[in-house]
Amino acid sequence: MSHRDVASAVLGCVGGSGNVIANSLCMTRLRITVANPTAINRSSIDLIDGVLGTATRGTNGIEVVFGPNIVKDVFDEFSKLTGIPNDFDPMAGFRRHHSNLHVHISPGRRKSFVAQAEANEQREDAQDDDMAQLAQLLEDDSADLDVSLPDEVEALEEEPAEEEEHKTLRLLVINGPNINMLGIREPSVYGKQDFSALLELCKQTARNVGFADCRCFQSNHEGAIVDEIQDAYGIFDGLVINPGAYTHTSVAILDAVKAISIPTIEVHISKVEDREDFRQVSYIRQACLETITGLGIDGYRVAIEHMAAHLGL
């Protein structure tokens, strides 16, 4: 779906432009205020491409959460569709201080959403000092003003038992250029098993060790890999990566992995330490817990098992 298609789908799920009275952008959230909240269809919003979850905001507000690489474009298209200025939000600044907040999270994404929400809240707190002071004044004067403010906001349901948390852990496997040519590319070096065998191995191993989900991504383009890494923030709990030739050249991929702070393991099909001199340099290694080389595609199985152990599965 294009960004406009996503925005249009969200608009339809909140009752159309006639029901929207305000829209704004905050971090990774599209904030929408509606006239009639009963017109909001949360279950349908969850099914829209790119939506990570939703949160109730006051009596008439909803927040739709997206990844950091698409939220701004979706918001711009949403503002065009509603015709409402994209910086107008009469509720801005008060969300955390005046109402009980109920958050609904798309299935299978709860634990990762919590991590992203906590990080976002920390950044917002640094920007909202003035509004926090105002909220405190209101709370201090609540007896005279007959204003009731909750002692704390219940943003999320009670934490599940540890074994339940494990069921929500998600794994991302990223492969760089030419990995899709396995079985064709230099079989004496990379083996005769093809890329589909690698994908099946990763998904089956992830299931066996207890990951709730395993997404496999491959690209021959550095920027696409950086985008995929950035979009993993707050969504995935572990990363297994073989950047291919970009291992030896890409500071951008290294910086992206450092930025998201997700546990990462580096994998190489061949034994790179016994190959050409230029393959002795690995930029990505600086951000990794471990490097596995020379085991063929079975190295991915070992990496996934080690990642599971690291995460406590």
TIBA-409826 format. One record per residue (C-alpha): residue in three letters; x, y, z. Coordinates in Angstrom, 2 decimals, always signed. Example, Ala and Ser with C-alpha at 12.3 -4.5 7.8 and 13.67 -1.06 7.14 Angstrom:
2
<node aa="Ala" px="+12.30" py="-4.50" pz="+7.80"/>
<node aa="Ser" px="+13.67" py="-1.06" pz="+7.14"/>
This chain:
313
<node aa="Met" px="+0.00" py="+0.00" pz="+0.00"/>
<node aa="Ser" px="+1.15" py="+3.54" pz="-0.72"/>
<node aa="His" px="+1.30" py="+6.09" pz="+2.10"/>
<node aa="Arg" px="-1.86" py="+7.69" pz="+0.72"/>
<node aa="Asp" px="-3.63" py="+4.31" pz="+0.68"/>
<node aa="Val" px="-2.64" py="+3.70" pz="+4.30"/>
<node aa="Ala" px="-3.84" py="+7.18" pz="+5.32"/>
<node aa="Ser" px="-7.11" py="+6.67" pz="+3.44"/>
<node aa="Ala" px="-7.65" py="+3.30" pz="+5.14"/>
<node aa="Val" px="-7.08" py="+4.84" pz="+8.58"/>
<node aa="Leu" px="-9.45" py="+7.69" pz="+7.76"/>
<node aa="Gly" px="-12.14" py="+5.21" pz="+6.78"/>
<node aa="Cys" px="-11.71" py="+3.36" pz="+10.06"/>
<node aa="Val" px="-12.25" py="+6.51" pz="+12.14"/>
<node aa="Gly" px="-15.49" py="+7.50" pz="+10.47"/>
<node aa="Gly" px="-14.23" py="+9.51" pz="+7.51"/>
<node aa="Ser" px="-13.14" py="+13.13" pz="+7.19"/>
<node aa="Gly" px="-16.51" py="+14.35" pz="+8.44"/>
<node aa="Asn" px="-15.80" py="+12.76" pz="+11.83"/>
<node aa="Val" px="-12.24" py="+14.11" pz="+12.24"/>
<node aa="Ile" px="-11.92" py="+17.42" pz="+14.07"/>
<node aa="Ala" px="-8.14" py="+17.46" pz="+14.63"/>
<node aa="Asn" px="-4.98" py="+15.62" pz="+13.55"/>
<node aa="Ser" px="-1.36" py="+15.93" pz="+14.60"/>
<node aa="Leu" px="+1.91" py="+14.00" pz="+14.71"/>
<node aa="Cys" px="+3.84" py="+13.00" pz="+17.83"/>
<node aa="Met" px="+6.94" py="+10.83" pz="+17.49"/>
<node aa="Thr" px="+5.68" py="+7.62" pz="+15.83"/>
<node aa="Arg" px="+2.00" py="+8.32" pz="+16.45"/>
<node aa="Leu" px="-0.72" py="+9.79" pz="+14.26"/>
<node aa="Arg" px="-3.01" py="+11.57" pz="+16.74"/>
<node aa="Ile" px="-6.64" py="+11.92" pz="+15.70"/>
<node aa="Thr" px="-9.51" py="+13.64" pz="+17.52"/>
<node aa="Val" px="-13.00" py="+12.71" pz="+16.37"/>
<node aa="Ala" px="-16.51" py="+14.01" pz="+16.97"/>
<node aa="Asn" px="-18.03" py="+10.54" pz="+17.40"/>
<node aa="Pro" px="-15.65" py="+7.99" pz="+18.98"/>
<node aa="Thr" px="-18.13" py="+5.12" pz="+18.47"/>
<node aa="Ala" px="-17.36" py="+5.34" pz="+14.74"/>
<node aa="Ile" px="-13.76" py="+4.17" pz="+15.33"/>
<node aa="Asn" px="-13.09" py="+0.60" pz="+14.21"/>
<node aa="Arg" px="-9.94" py="-0.51" pz="+16.06"/>
<node aa="Ser" px="-9.90" py="-4.07" pz="+14.78"/>
<node aa="Ser" px="-9.84" py="-2.84" pz="+11.19"/>
<node aa="Ile" px="-7.07" py="-0.33" pz="+11.96"/>
<node aa="Asp" px="-4.92" py="-3.21" pz="+13.28"/>
<node aa="Leu" px="-5.10" py="-4.88" pz="+9.86"/>
<node aa="Ile" px="-3.78" py="-1.89" pz="+7.90"/>
<node aa="Asp" px="-0.25" py="-2.26" pz="+6.50"/>
<node aa="Gly" px="+2.33" py="-0.55" pz="+8.69"/>
<node aa="Val" px="+0.12" py="-0.12" pz="+11.79"/>
<node aa="Leu" px="+1.87" py="-1.32" pz="+14.95"/>
<node aa="Gly" px="-0.91" py="-0.56" pz="+17.44"/>
<node aa="Thr" px="-3.42" py="+1.99" pz="+18.70"/>
<node aa="Ala" px="-3.95" py="+3.96" pz="+21.90"/>
<node aa="Thr" px="-7.03" py="+5.72" pz="+23.27"/>
<node aa="Arg" px="-6.34" py="+9.39" pz="+23.92"/>
<node aa="Gly" px="-8.96" py="+11.05" pz="+26.09"/>
<node aa="Thr" px="-12.66" py="+10.65" pz="+25.35"/>
<node aa="Asn" px="-12.55" py="+11.50" pz="+21.67"/>
<node aa="Gly" px="-8.97" py="+10.77" pz="+20.67"/>
<node aa="Ile" px="-7.04" py="+7.86" pz="+19.19"/>
<node aa="Glu" px="-3.36" py="+7.41" pz="+18.38"/>
<node aa="Val" px="-2.31" py="+5.14" pz="+15.53"/>
<node aa="Val" px="+1.29" py="+3.94" pz="+15.88"/>
<node aa="Phe" px="+3.59" py="+3.44" pz="+12.87"/>
<node aa="Gly" px="+7.29" py="+2.76" pz="+12.31"/>
<node aa="Pro" px="+9.57" py="+5.82" pz="+12.25"/>
<node aa="Asn" px="+10.26" py="+5.58" pz="+8.51"/>
<node aa="Ile" px="+6.64" py="+5.87" pz="+7.36"/>
<node aa="Val" px="+4.74" py="+7.79" pz="+10.03"/>
<node aa="Lys" px="+5.54" py="+11.29" pz="+8.68"/>
<node aa="Asp" px="+4.50" py="+10.44" pz="+5.12"/>
<node aa="Val" px="+1.28" py="+8.77" pz="+6.27"/>
<node aa="Phe" px="+0.50" py="+11.77" pz="+8.48"/>
<node aa="Asp" px="+1.07" py="+14.22" pz="+5.62"/>
<node aa="Glu" px="-1.33" py="+12.26" pz="+3.41"/>
<node aa="Phe" px="-3.87" py="+12.01" pz="+6.23"/>
<node aa="Ser" px="-3.80" py="+15.79" pz="+6.70"/>
<node aa="Lys" px="-4.37" py="+16.33" pz="+3.00"/>
<node aa="Leu" px="-7.38" py="+14.00" pz="+3.05"/>
<node aa="Thr" px="-8.98" py="+15.69" pz="+6.06"/>
<node aa="Gly" px="-8.14" py="+19.24" pz="+4.95"/>
<node aa="Ile" px="-7.27" py="+20.07" pz="+8.57"/>
<node aa="Pro" px="-3.97" py="+21.91" pz="+9.30"/>
<node aa="Asn" px="-1.42" py="+19.27" pz="+10.19"/>
<node aa="Asp" px="-0.26" py="+21.08" pz="+13.33"/>
<node aa="Phe" px="-3.72" py="+21.54" pz="+14.89"/>
<node aa="Asp" px="-4.34" py="+19.45" pz="+18.01"/>
<node aa="Pro" px="-6.34" py="+21.00" pz="+20.87"/>
<node aa="Met" px="-5.28" py="+18.17" pz="+23.20"/>
<node aa="Ala" px="-1.52" py="+18.48" pz="+22.61"/>
<node aa="Gly" px="+0.60" py="+18.33" pz="+25.75"/>
<node aa="Phe" px="-2.06" py="+17.02" pz="+28.12"/>
<node aa="Arg" px="-2.24" py="+13.35" pz="+27.22"/>
<node aa="Arg" px="-0.21" py="+11.97" pz="+30.10"/>
<node aa="His" px="-1.61" py="+14.22" pz="+32.80"/>
<node aa="His" px="-5.39" py="+14.33" pz="+32.72"/>
<node aa="Ser" px="-7.10" py="+11.13" pz="+31.70"/>
<node aa="Asn" px="-7.07" py="+7.40" pz="+32.19"/>
<node aa="Leu" px="-5.40" py="+5.98" pz="+29.10"/>
<node aa="His" px="-6.23" py="+2.61" pz="+27.58"/>
<node aa="Val" px="-3.79" py="+1.19" pz="+25.07"/>
<node aa="His" px="-4.68" py="-1.52" pz="+22.55"/>
<node aa="Ile" px="-1.73" py="-3.26" pz="+20.91"/>
<node aa="Ser" px="-1.85" py="-5.27" pz="+17.71"/>
<node aa="Pro" px="-1.63" py="-9.04" pz="+18.39"/>
<node aa="Gly" px="+1.89" py="-10.41" pz="+18.81"/>
<node aa="Arg" px="+3.48" py="-6.97" pz="+19.29"/>
<node aa="Arg" px="+2.91" py="-6.24" pz="+22.96"/>
<node aa="Lys" px="+6.40" py="-6.62" pz="+24.42"/>
<node aa="Ser" px="+8.10" py="-4.70" pz="+21.62"/>
<node aa="Phe" px="+5.45" py="-1.98" pz="+21.76"/>
<node aa="Val" px="+6.15" py="-1.52" pz="+25.48"/>
<node aa="Ala" px="+9.85" py="-0.92" pz="+24.77"/>
<node aa="Gln" px="+9.07" py="+1.60" pz="+22.04"/>
<node aa="Ala" px="+6.43" py="+3.37" pz="+24.14"/>
<node aa="Glu" px="+8.79" py="+3.73" pz="+27.09"/>
<node aa="Ala" px="+11.53" py="+5.18" pz="+24.88"/>
<node aa="Asn" px="+9.09" py="+7.61" pz="+23.27"/>
<node aa="Glu" px="+7.72" py="+8.71" pz="+26.65"/>
<node aa="Gln" px="+11.23" py="+9.50" pz="+27.87"/>
<node aa="Arg" px="+11.89" py="+11.73" pz="+24.87"/>
<node aa="Glu" px="+8.51" py="+13.45" pz="+25.21"/>
<node aa="Asp" px="+9.08" py="+14.12" pz="+28.93"/>
<node aa="Ala" px="+12.18" py="+16.14" pz="+28.07"/>
<node aa="Gln" px="+10.10" py="+18.30" pz="+25.69"/>
<node aa="Asp" px="+7.03" py="+18.76" pz="+27.90"/>
<node aa="Asp" px="+8.41" py="+20.32" pz="+31.10"/>
<node aa="Asp" px="+6.13" py="+23.36" pz="+30.88"/>
<node aa="Met" px="+3.00" py="+21.25" pz="+30.41"/>
<node aa="Ala" px="+4.03" py="+18.99" pz="+33.29"/>
<node aa="Gln" px="+4.31" py="+22.03" pz="+35.57"/>
<node aa="Leu" px="+0.85" py="+23.19" pz="+34.51"/>
<node aa="Ala" px="-0.59" py="+19.75" pz="+35.23"/>
<node aa="Gln" px="+1.01" py="+19.82" pz="+38.69"/>
<node aa="Leu" px="-0.56" py="+23.21" pz="+39.42"/>
<node aa="Leu" px="-3.95" py="+21.88" pz="+38.43"/>
<node aa="Glu" px="-3.47" py="+18.86" pz="+40.66"/>
<node aa="Asp" px="-2.44" py="+21.03" pz="+43.63"/>
<node aa="Asp" px="-5.56" py="+23.18" pz="+43.22"/>
<node aa="Ser" px="-7.93" py="+20.31" pz="+42.46"/>
<node aa="Ala" px="-9.85" py="+20.70" pz="+45.75"/>
<node aa="Asp" px="-10.82" py="+24.30" pz="+44.97"/>
<node aa="Leu" px="-11.37" py="+23.76" pz="+41.28"/>
<node aa="Asp" px="-13.21" py="+20.42" pz="+41.67"/>
<node aa="Val" px="-10.73" py="+18.89" pz="+39.21"/>
<node aa="Ser" px="-9.88" py="+15.21" pz="+39.59"/>
<node aa="Leu" px="-6.53" py="+14.02" pz="+38.31"/>
<node aa="Pro" px="-5.45" py="+10.36" pz="+38.60"/>
<node aa="Asp" px="-2.37" py="+9.58" pz="+40.65"/>
<node aa="Glu" px="-0.96" py="+7.65" pz="+37.71"/>
<node aa="Val" px="-1.93" py="+6.72" pz="+34.20"/>
<node aa="Glu" px="-2.54" py="+3.05" pz="+33.50"/>
<node aa="Ala" px="-1.03" py="+2.94" pz="+30.01"/>
<node aa="Leu" px="-0.70" py="-0.81" pz="+29.70"/>
<node aa="Glu" px="-2.33" py="-3.89" pz="+31.17"/>
<node aa="Glu" px="-0.55" py="-5.84" pz="+33.91"/>
<node aa="Glu" px="+2.72" py="-7.41" pz="+32.83"/>
<node aa="Pro" px="+2.26" py="-11.04" pz="+31.79"/>
<node aa="Ala" px="+4.11" py="-13.89" pz="+33.45"/>
<node aa="Glu" px="+7.66" py="-14.42" pz="+32.25"/>
<node aa="Glu" px="+6.75" py="-17.42" pz="+30.13"/>
<node aa="Glu" px="+4.04" py="-15.39" pz="+28.40"/>
<node aa="Glu" px="+6.54" py="-12.64" pz="+27.55"/>
<node aa="His" px="+8.75" py="-15.20" pz="+25.85"/>
<node aa="Lys" px="+5.94" py="-16.08" pz="+23.50"/>
<node aa="Thr" px="+5.91" py="-12.55" pz="+22.13"/>
<node aa="Leu" px="+9.61" py="-12.30" pz="+21.24"/>
<node aa="Arg" px="+10.21" py="-11.56" pz="+17.56"/>
<node aa="Leu" px="+13.31" py="-12.19" pz="+15.46"/>
<node aa="Leu" px="+14.52" py="-10.35" pz="+12.37"/>
<node aa="Val" px="+16.99" py="-11.98" pz="+9.94"/>
<node aa="Ile" px="+18.62" py="-9.63" pz="+7.41"/>
<node aa="Asn" px="+20.69" py="-10.72" pz="+4.42"/>
<node aa="Gly" px="+22.66" py="-8.38" pz="+2.19"/>
<node aa="Pro" px="+23.64" py="-8.43" pz="-1.50"/>
<node aa="Asn" px="+23.91" py="-11.69" pz="-3.46"/>
<node aa="Ile" px="+22.71" py="-13.92" pz="-0.62"/>
<node aa="Asn" px="+19.60" py="-14.50" pz="-2.74"/>
<node aa="Met" px="+21.91" py="-16.20" pz="-5.28"/>
<node aa="Leu" px="+22.79" py="-19.11" pz="-3.00"/>
<node aa="Gly" px="+23.13" py="-22.37" pz="-4.90"/>
<node aa="Ile" px="+24.18" py="-20.45" pz="-7.99"/>
<node aa="Arg" px="+26.91" py="-18.19" pz="-6.67"/>
<node aa="Glu" px="+30.26" py="-19.95" pz="-6.18"/>
<node aa="Pro" px="+28.92" py="-23.26" pz="-4.80"/>
<node aa="Ser" px="+32.43" py="-24.25" pz="-3.74"/>
<node aa="Val" px="+32.46" py="-21.29" pz="-1.34"/>
<node aa="Tyr" px="+28.80" py="-20.81" pz="-0.38"/>
<node aa="Gly" px="+27.44" py="-24.34" pz="-0.80"/>
<node aa="Lys" px="+24.77" py="-25.84" pz="-3.02"/>
<node aa="Gln" px="+21.72" py="-25.13" pz="-0.86"/>
<node aa="Asp" px="+19.58" py="-22.32" pz="-2.26"/>
<node aa="Phe" px="+18.09" py="-19.22" pz="-0.66"/>
<node aa="Ser" px="+14.70" py="-20.86" pz="-0.07"/>
<node aa="Ala" px="+16.44" py="-23.52" pz="+2.03"/>
<node aa="Leu" px="+18.05" py="-20.76" pz="+4.09"/>
<node aa="Leu" px="+14.68" py="-19.07" pz="+4.69"/>
<node aa="Glu" px="+13.04" py="-22.34" pz="+5.74"/>
<node aa="Leu" px="+15.93" py="-23.12" pz="+8.09"/>
<node aa="Cys" px="+15.62" py="-19.72" pz="+9.79"/>
<node aa="Lys" px="+11.86" py="-19.89" pz="+10.25"/>
<node aa="Gln" px="+11.87" py="-23.48" pz="+11.46"/>
<node aa="Thr" px="+14.70" py="-22.88" pz="+13.92"/>
<node aa="Ala" px="+12.99" py="-19.74" pz="+15.24"/>
<node aa="Arg" px="+9.81" py="-21.73" pz="+15.86"/>
<node aa="Asn" px="+11.72" py="-24.53" pz="+17.53"/>
<node aa="Val" px="+13.45" py="-22.25" pz="+20.03"/>
<node aa="Gly" px="+10.32" py="-20.29" pz="+20.90"/>
<node aa="Phe" px="+10.26" py="-17.08" pz="+18.87"/>
<node aa="Ala" px="+6.70" py="-15.94" pz="+18.14"/>
<node aa="Asp" px="+7.70" py="-14.59" pz="+14.74"/>
<node aa="Cys" px="+10.69" py="-14.63" pz="+12.38"/>
<node aa="Arg" px="+10.87" py="-12.11" pz="+9.55"/>
<node aa="Cys" px="+13.48" py="-12.69" pz="+6.85"/>
<node aa="Phe" px="+14.56" py="-9.74" pz="+4.70"/>
<node aa="Gln" px="+17.07" py="-9.60" pz="+1.84"/>
<node aa="Ser" px="+18.19" py="-6.68" pz="-0.30"/>
<node aa="Asn" px="+21.03" py="-5.81" pz="-2.66"/>
<node aa="His" px="+20.68" py="-2.13" pz="-1.71"/>
<node aa="Glu" px="+22.40" py="-0.54" pz="+1.28"/>
<node aa="Gly" px="+19.70" py="+2.06" pz="+1.93"/>
<node aa="Ala" px="+16.95" py="-0.56" pz="+1.95"/>
<node aa="Ile" px="+18.86" py="-2.53" pz="+4.57"/>
<node aa="Val" px="+19.30" py="+0.60" pz="+6.70"/>
<node aa="Asp" px="+15.56" py="+1.31" pz="+6.42"/>
<node aa="Glu" px="+14.71" py="-2.24" pz="+7.48"/>
<node aa="Ile" px="+17.01" py="-1.97" pz="+10.50"/>
<node aa="Gln" px="+15.48" py="+1.35" pz="+11.54"/>
<node aa="Asp" px="+11.96" py="-0.04" pz="+11.18"/>
<node aa="Ala" px="+12.91" py="-2.87" pz="+13.55"/>
<node aa="Tyr" px="+13.11" py="-0.42" pz="+16.44"/>
<node aa="Gly" px="+10.51" py="-1.28" pz="+19.05"/>
<node aa="Ile" px="+9.19" py="-4.19" pz="+16.95"/>
<node aa="Phe" px="+11.83" py="-6.93" pz="+17.03"/>
<node aa="Asp" px="+13.73" py="-8.29" pz="+20.00"/>
<node aa="Gly" px="+16.71" py="-9.86" pz="+18.24"/>
<node aa="Leu" px="+18.57" py="-9.37" pz="+14.95"/>
<node aa="Val" px="+20.64" py="-11.89" pz="+12.99"/>
<node aa="Ile" px="+22.42" py="-10.20" pz="+10.10"/>
<node aa="Asn" px="+24.67" py="-11.14" pz="+7.19"/>
<node aa="Pro" px="+25.36" py="-7.85" pz="+5.40"/>
<node aa="Gly" px="+27.25" py="-9.66" pz="+2.61"/>
<node aa="Ala" px="+29.79" py="-7.40" pz="+0.94"/>
<node aa="Tyr" px="+28.48" py="-4.45" pz="+2.97"/>
<node aa="Thr" px="+30.12" py="-6.11" pz="+5.99"/>
<node aa="His" px="+33.41" py="-4.67" pz="+4.79"/>
<node aa="Thr" px="+32.24" py="-1.24" pz="+3.62"/>
<node aa="Ser" px="+29.10" py="+0.02" pz="+5.35"/>
<node aa="Val" px="+29.38" py="+2.37" pz="+8.29"/>
<node aa="Ala" px="+25.72" py="+3.25" pz="+7.62"/>
<node aa="Ile" px="+24.56" py="-0.27" pz="+8.47"/>
<node aa="Leu" px="+26.72" py="-0.27" pz="+11.59"/>
<node aa="Asp" px="+25.27" py="+3.07" pz="+12.71"/>
<node aa="Ala" px="+21.70" py="+1.84" pz="+12.11"/>
<node aa="Val" px="+22.23" py="-1.24" pz="+14.27"/>
<node aa="Lys" px="+23.80" py="+0.87" pz="+17.01"/>
<node aa="Ala" px="+20.86" py="+3.28" pz="+16.86"/>
<node aa="Ile" px="+18.15" py="+0.69" pz="+17.49"/>
<node aa="Ser" px="+20.05" py="-1.08" pz="+20.31"/>
<node aa="Ile" px="+18.66" py="-4.54" pz="+19.52"/>
<node aa="Pro" px="+20.82" py="-7.58" pz="+20.40"/>
<node aa="Thr" px="+22.56" py="-8.57" pz="+17.14"/>
<node aa="Ile" px="+24.56" py="-11.55" pz="+15.90"/>
<node aa="Glu" px="+26.69" py="-11.45" pz="+12.74"/>
<node aa="Val" px="+26.66" py="-14.47" pz="+10.44"/>
<node aa="His" px="+28.74" py="-15.40" pz="+7.37"/>
<node aa="Ile" px="+28.24" py="-18.53" pz="+5.30"/>
<node aa="Ser" px="+31.89" py="-18.79" pz="+4.31"/>
<node aa="Lys" px="+34.91" py="-18.63" pz="+6.59"/>
<node aa="Val" px="+35.71" py="-15.01" pz="+5.81"/>
<node aa="Glu" px="+38.81" py="-14.94" pz="+8.00"/>
<node aa="Asp" px="+40.50" py="-17.34" pz="+5.56"/>
<node aa="Arg" px="+39.59" py="-15.36" pz="+2.44"/>
<node aa="Glu" px="+40.80" py="-12.15" pz="+0.75"/>
<node aa="Asp" px="+42.45" py="-9.39" pz="+2.76"/>
<node aa="Phe" px="+39.59" py="-6.94" pz="+2.19"/>
<node aa="Arg" px="+37.18" py="-9.40" pz="+3.84"/>
<node aa="Gln" px="+39.09" py="-9.20" pz="+7.13"/>
<node aa="Val" px="+37.38" py="-5.90" pz="+7.94"/>
<node aa="Ser" px="+33.91" py="-6.08" pz="+9.51"/>
<node aa="Tyr" px="+32.24" py="-2.83" pz="+10.44"/>
<node aa="Ile" px="+29.06" py="-4.50" pz="+11.71"/>
<node aa="Arg" px="+31.02" py="-6.57" pz="+14.22"/>
<node aa="Gln" px="+31.35" py="-3.57" pz="+16.52"/>
<node aa="Ala" px="+27.61" py="-3.73" pz="+17.21"/>
<node aa="Cys" px="+27.31" py="-7.53" pz="+17.56"/>
<node aa="Leu" px="+27.26" py="-9.92" pz="+20.48"/>
<node aa="Glu" px="+28.89" py="-12.66" pz="+18.45"/>
<node aa="Thr" px="+30.16" py="-13.56" pz="+14.97"/>
<node aa="Ile" px="+29.57" py="-16.97" pz="+13.40"/>
<node aa="Thr" px="+31.46" py="-17.91" pz="+10.23"/>
<node aa="Gly" px="+32.23" py="-20.90" pz="+8.05"/>
<node aa="Leu" px="+29.28" py="-23.15" pz="+8.93"/>
<node aa="Gly" px="+27.36" py="-22.70" pz="+5.69"/>
<node aa="Ile" px="+23.69" py="-21.88" pz="+6.11"/>
<node aa="Asp" px="+23.76" py="-23.90" pz="+9.34"/>
<node aa="Gly" px="+25.45" py="-20.86" pz="+10.86"/>
<node aa="Tyr" px="+22.03" py="-19.19" pz="+10.88"/>
<node aa="Arg" px="+20.62" py="-22.02" pz="+12.99"/>
<node aa="Val" px="+23.44" py="-21.61" pz="+15.49"/>
<node aa="Ala" px="+22.95" py="-17.82" pz="+15.53"/>
<node aa="Ile" px="+19.21" py="-18.12" pz="+16.16"/>
<node aa="Glu" px="+19.75" py="-20.64" pz="+18.95"/>
<node aa="His" px="+22.36" py="-18.38" pz="+20.57"/>
<node aa="Met" px="+20.05" py="-15.39" pz="+20.24"/>
<node aa="Ala" px="+17.25" py="-17.34" pz="+21.92"/>
<node aa="Ala" px="+19.58" py="-18.23" pz="+24.77"/>
<node aa="His" px="+20.69" py="-14.60" pz="+25.09"/>
<node aa="Leu" px="+17.05" py="-13.46" pz="+25.32"/>
<node aa="Gly" px="+16.21" py="-16.15" pz="+27.86"/>
<node aa="Leu" px="+14.00" py="-18.36" pz="+25.71"/>
